[in-house]
Amino acid sequence: MASGVTLGGVRQSGRDPAELPLARAAVAVWSDLDRRLDAPTGYRRTGNLRLARSDREAAQIARMVEDQRAAGLEIEFLAARRAIRELVPGLRGKVVAASFCPGDGQAEPASVLGAYGAALWRTGVTTGEGEPVRELLTRAGRVVGVRTLPVASRLGPVLGVANAEIALRRQCDGCFRVTGAAGLHRAVGAEGPRLGGFAALLASLAELLEGAMELRLAESWIGFLDRTPDALSVIEAPPVPEGLAIAFGFSGHGFALGPLVGCLLCDLVLGRPPRLSLGAFRSDRFREQSGRAAVILHG
Ligand SMILES: Cc1cc2nc3c(=O)[nH]c(=O)nc-3n(C[C@H](O)[C@H](O)[C@H](O)COP(=O)(O)OP(=O)(O)OC[C@H]3O[C@@H](n4cnc5c(N)ncnc54)[C@H](O)[C@@H]3O)c2cc1C
């Protein structure tokens, strides 16, 4: 499970001689990867600076530089502190020497995995995130498949429930994105987020999806829903002050509307009649209304 959380260094320097040809060939692949995956990986050749903080480490790095230069790698030994500090302004502590390999670089692990995931998805490959391989299946001594523990790996539609306590979907990269309205609302109190809502969300997930508790948690976060009394947004250019156009209160379902709302705001800002009627979204409706409408998160 390292690839998504790795540091993201893309390095040839310091490699075992047996591995150096692979590392050099890998850099050639990295150089063209954004184009091949049609997505940014964050790859850039920024060099790799390896510091020696004692004479012993300096001798070690000098040997490594000598070996790697002999193997044809462009790498230099920096003995002057000023040269090292020029590469990293603000570098502190005892630094006596360094190696610098300008052809080394770095990439953004999450972007790389996302780019590969999306490329697989585009070409029709199905991945089974959260589906551990339990057994190799063989026929006549030959591997013909694997037995996995399925976790709705073919979930296509966005899935929700009528009271909006949970909604989920499967991302392009195969991960599940799970969200809850009621649970999170209960969890967000005056003193800040509590774990209760999160636990309730997990319980709903376990009830809904076979094998869900086998999934690994990659990330969790809590966001606030800007909820209006009727769960509809406000989109208007109020009479005063002149020149102001506002759009807010999407009550948990504004992501889908966002691109259109941008166009509507553009109309309002430019003083044009909006391309769709906005009568239902004026803020003065709250003068007549009372009570609260349910939030529908999904879809
Ligand atoms: C903190 C850290 C920093 C690192 N920094 C760097 C760096 O800067 N540069 C560098 O080159 N390398 C770095 N590495 C090493 C690098 O990340 C790994 O060598 C590389 O990502 C390994 O890729 P992998 O595909 O072999 O394994 P992984 O990325 O670990 O993938 C293995 C996959 O197999 C899945 N799996 C395991 N068991 C089963 C099963 N039974 N059924 C189905 N699936 C299963 C796992 O869930 C996982 O998704 C770093 C590693 C770590 C941990």
Ligand as a Chemical Component Dictionary entry (heavy atoms), coordinates in Angstrom:
data_LIG
# 
_chem_comp.id                   LIG 
_chem_comp.type                 NON-POLYMER 
_chem_comp.pdbx_formal_charge   0 
_chem_comp.three_letter_code    LIG 
# 
loop_
_chem_comp_atom.comp_id 
_chem_comp_atom.atom_id 
_chem_comp_atom.alt_atom_id 
_chem_comp_atom.type_symbol 
_chem_comp_atom.charge 
_chem_comp_atom.model_Cartn_x 
_chem_comp_atom.model_Cartn_y 
_chem_comp_atom.model_Cartn_z 
_chem_comp_atom.pdbx_ordinal 
LIG C1  C1  C 0 7.038  6.313   3.361  1  
LIG C2  C2  C 0 7.578  5.768   2.066  2  
LIG C3  C3  C 0 8.361  6.585   1.259  3  
LIG C4  C4  C 0 8.856  6.104   0.040  4  
LIG N1  N1  N 0 9.553  6.940   -0.766 5  
LIG C5  C5  C 0 9.932  6.522   -2.022 6  
LIG C6  C6  C 0 10.527 7.433   -2.939 7  
LIG O1  O1  O 0 10.708 8.629   -2.653 8  
LIG N2  N2  N 0 10.919 6.962   -4.145 9  
LIG C7  C7  C 0 10.718 5.653   -4.514 10 
LIG O2  O2  O 0 11.100 5.287   -5.637 11 
LIG N3  N3  N 0 10.124 4.769   -3.675 12 
LIG C8  C8  C 0 9.730  5.172   -2.441 13 
LIG N4  N4  N 0 9.096  4.303   -1.576 14 
LIG C9  C9  C 0 8.901  2.940   -2.011 15 
LIG C10 C10 C 0 7.749  2.845   -3.015 16 
LIG O3  O3  O 0 6.633  3.613   -2.564 17 
LIG C11 C11 C 0 7.363  1.391   -3.176 18 
LIG O4  O4  O 0 8.508  0.646   -3.504 19 
LIG C12 C12 C 0 6.338  1.198   -4.300 20 
LIG O5  O5  O 0 5.278  2.122   -4.169 21 
LIG C13 C13 C 0 5.859  -0.225  -4.270 22 
LIG O6  O6  O 0 4.878  -0.384  -5.267 23 
LIG P1  P1  P 0 4.125  -1.761  -5.378 24 
LIG O7  O7  O 0 3.176  -1.631  -6.513 25 
LIG O8  O8  O 0 5.098  -2.876  -5.384 26 
LIG O9  O9  O 0 3.348  -1.933  -4.004 27 
LIG P2  P2  P 0 2.138  -1.115  -3.404 28 
LIG O10 O10 O 0 2.069  0.273   -3.934 29 
LIG O11 O11 O 0 2.247  -1.302  -1.944 30 
LIG O12 O12 O 0 0.900  -1.878  -3.983 31 
LIG C14 C14 C 0 0.567  -3.188  -3.581 32 
LIG C15 C15 C 0 -0.920 -3.306  -3.669 33 
LIG O13 O13 O 0 -1.306 -4.651  -3.450 34 
LIG C16 C16 C 0 -2.454 -4.655  -2.659 35 
LIG N5  N5  N 0 -2.580 -5.932  -1.976 36 
LIG C17 C17 C 0 -1.858 -6.434  -0.965 37 
LIG N6  N6  N 0 -2.339 -7.631  -0.617 38 
LIG C18 C18 C 0 -3.361 -7.924  -1.447 39 
LIG C19 C19 C 0 -4.262 -9.021  -1.606 40 
LIG N7  N7  N 0 -4.224 -10.098 -0.836 41 
LIG N8  N8  N 0 -5.213 -8.963  -2.580 42 
LIG C20 C20 C 0 -5.278 -7.876  -3.405 43 
LIG N9  N9  N 0 -4.468 -6.828  -3.316 44 
LIG C21 C21 C 0 -3.518 -6.851  -2.339 45 
LIG C22 C22 C 0 -2.253 -3.511  -1.697 46 
LIG O14 O14 O 0 -3.490 -3.095  -1.160 47 
LIG C23 C23 C 0 -1.645 -2.463  -2.624 48 
LIG O15 O15 O 0 -2.626 -1.672  -3.246 49 
LIG C24 C24 C 0 8.576  4.759   -0.356 50 
LIG C25 C25 C 0 7.787  3.943   0.467  51 
LIG C26 C26 C 0 7.280  4.450   1.651  52 
LIG C27 C27 C 0 6.405  3.557   2.491  53 
# 
loop_
_chem_comp_bond.comp_id 
_chem_comp_bond.atom_id_1 
_chem_comp_bond.atom_id_2 
_chem_comp_bond.value_order 
_chem_comp_bond.pdbx_ordinal 
LIG C1  C2  SING 1  
LIG C2  C3  SING 2  
LIG C2  C26 DOUB 3  
LIG C3  C4  DOUB 4  
LIG C4  N1  SING 5  
LIG C4  C24 SING 6  
LIG N1  C5  DOUB 7  
LIG C5  C6  SING 8  
LIG C5  C8  SING 9  
LIG C6  O1  DOUB 10 
LIG C6  N2  SING 11 
LIG N2  C7  SING 12 
LIG C7  O2  DOUB 13 
LIG C7  N3  SING 14 
LIG N3  C8  DOUB 15 
LIG C8  N4  SING 16 
LIG N4  C9  SING 17 
LIG N4  C24 SING 18 
LIG C9  C10 SING 19 
LIG C10 O3  SING 20 
LIG C10 C11 SING 21 
LIG C11 O4  SING 22 
LIG C11 C12 SING 23 
LIG C12 O5  SING 24 
LIG C12 C13 SING 25 
LIG C13 O6  SING 26 
LIG O6  P1  SING 27 
LIG P1  O7  DOUB 28 
LIG P1  O8  SING 29 
LIG P1  O9  SING 30 
LIG O9  P2  SING 31 
LIG P2  O10 DOUB 32 
LIG P2  O11 SING 33 
LIG P2  O12 SING 34 
LIG O12 C14 SING 35 
LIG C14 C15 SING 36 
LIG C15 O13 SING 37 
LIG C15 C23 SING 38 
LIG O13 C16 SING 39 
LIG C16 N5  SING 40 
LIG C16 C22 SING 41 
LIG N5  C17 SING 42 
LIG N5  C21 SING 43 
LIG C17 N6  DOUB 44 
LIG N6  C18 SING 45 
LIG C18 C19 SING 46 
LIG C18 C21 DOUB 47 
LIG C19 N7  SING 48 
LIG C19 N8  DOUB 49 
LIG N8  C20 SING 50 
LIG C20 N9  DOUB 51 
LIG N9  C21 SING 52 
LIG C22 O14 SING 53 
LIG C22 C23 SING 54 
LIG C23 O15 SING 55 
LIG C24 C25 DOUB 56 
LIG C25 C26 SING 57 
LIG C26 C27 SING 58 
# 
